[in-house]
Amino acid sequence: MFTLEIDGTAIAVINGDEATARDLFTCDGFKEDIRTLTVDGSPIWNGTSELKVRPASQDEIDEFDEAIAADQSDGDFEPDPQHAGDASDDEEDEADIVFLVDIDDEDEEQDEA
């Protein structure tokens, strides 16, 4: 597992290999997401800070595992639609991301405006 770190803060963990983590964490779509998602009213990424991909710590792995287990037990977990129902695909082809920061709820932001 690998962690995306920005300015010394662990932002997200992915259960893919390093190449998958680098590809996903640095793709334009993900960059746009972390520029628009906020934590305590501030964007997760300012658009200029280094996006550091590093091996996940044991605490980060534990938090990832707990979040995935909670989503699965709540029925909120949605597997990648490309792989749904296709038992022939290796699990290695799938990667899940868990944010380690508390992302602001969009509904709360709209209520405050």
N, C-alpha and C positions, 0 to 999 in steps of 0.2 A: 504494500500500500504506500501511497505517496501523498504528501501534503503540499498545498499551495500556501505559501507564506508571503505576506506583504508587509513591509516595514516592521519586521519582527513579530507579526501577529499571524498565528495559524488561522487560515480562513476556511479551508475545505480539505476533505480527504477523499481520495478516489481509490477503489479497490482494483485498479488496473496495474499494468507494469509501467515502468518509467516512461517508455515511449508513448504509451496511451495517455498517461498523465500530462506529459508535456504537450502533446497534440491538443488535448481537450482544454487544458487550463490556458493555453495561449491562442486558441482559435478566436476569430473575430466575434462570433456569437457569444461565447462565454465572457470575453472582455467587455462586450456591451452590457451583458447582464450584471457584472460586478461593478460597472460604472453607474448603473441605474438603481440597483438594489442598495438599500441604506441600512446602517446600524446606528441607532441613536440619532437619526436624522442626517448622518453624513454618509456619502457614497463609500462603498467598501473599497473601491480602488479609484485613485485620482486620475488615472490615465497615464501617469508618468513613472510612478514607483516601479521598481523591479518586481516581476512576478517570479518568485523563487520556488522551484519544485524540489522537494527534498524527501528522503524516506520518512514515513510517518513514525512518530514515537509510539510507545506502547499505550500511553494514555489516549492518544488520538485514535489509535486502532480500536481501543475499548469503547470510546465514544461513538465511533462509526458503527461497531457491532450492535451497541445498544439502540442506536437510532434506527437501524435497519430492522432489528427484531421488533421494536415498538411499532414501526410502520406496518410490518407484516401482520402483527397481532391485531392492529386496529383496522385492518383491511384497506389501509390507505396506500400500501405499496403497489406500484404499478410497474410490472416488468417492461423492458424495452419492447415496443410493439413489433419491431423487426424480428424478434426472437420468440414472441409469444406463440405457444403451441407447436414450436418446432424443436422436438426433442433431439434432433441430430446435431444442433449447434452445441459447440463446447461452451462451458460457462466462462472460459477465458475470454471469449468474444464480447462479453457483457461487462460494463463498468458502471458502478453506482457512485454518486457523489453525495457526501454529507457535509453540509456547512457546519463549521465549528463556532460560528458567531451567531448571535441572535439577530436575525434579519427583521427589520421593522415590518409590521403588518400593514399592507397597503390600505386595508379598510380603516385602520386607526388613523392613518395619515389623512385620508379623505374626510374623516369625521372632524379632525382638528382644523381643517382648512375652511 
